[in-house]
Amino acid sequence: MDTPLEQTWSEAQRAALLNTLKTRFERHPARHPGLTWAEVQARLEAQPDSLRALHGMEITGGEPDVVGADAATGAMLFFDCSAETPAGRRNLCYDGEAREGRKKFPPESSAVEMAESMGITLLSEADFAHLQSLGEFDTKTSSWLLTPPEVRKLGGALFGDRRFGRVFVYHNGADSYYGVRGFRGWLKV
């Protein structure tokens, strides 16, 4: 299975992605107050490899958008901002260890493995809370979250969603996977 980073990358795709990102940036100004598209585009053009990761986020349904900037470095922080967990990243257990440990019906990949292949990182609990402060996400789905080692060591993994007007973070066996659970990622550019 080709990962988004292994697929052919053309100038037309690059231009289309920049246009998509710009349109989304302009449509959702509350996600990134005080930032301009010119600042974002300059960062993207200075780090062309980041466009490949963003392309992977986009083609798997993540709808990446800027959700802030690092005050010290000026780095832009992109999160998956699709209303529901990205459709192209569902039916995944938490990590490779969990996938390999399944005796029956292991999924093709895991959230951690797929994120690494795309060049992104899973959202943490704090990241997920920040995303939820920007809107209502995962009202019908759930997303695996970066799990602390002490939880993972015991066989569990964290996931989050929004139900009943509240944000919840739960645990599940890391080897579980569902059609409505995927993962969200972030990228610093």
Sequence and secondary structure as in RCSB ss.txt:
>XXXX:A:sequence
MDTPLEQTWSEAQRAALLNTLKTRFERHPARHPGLTWAEVQARLEAQPDSLRALHGMEITGGEPDVVGADAATGA
MLFFDCSAETPAGRRNLCYDGEAREGRKKFPPESSAVEMAESMGITLLSEADFAHLQSLGEFDTKTSSWLLTPPE
VRKLGGALFGDRRFGRVFVYHNGADSYYGVRGFRGWLKV
>XXXX:A:secstr
   TTTS   HHHHHHHHHHHHHHHHH GGGSTT  HHHHHHHHHH HHHHHHHHHHHHTT  EEEEEE TTT  
EEEEE  SSS GGG S BSSHHHHHH SS   S BHHHHHHHHT EE  HHHHHHHHHTS   SS EEEE   HH
HHTTTEEEEEEEETTEEEEEEEETT   TTEEE EEEE 
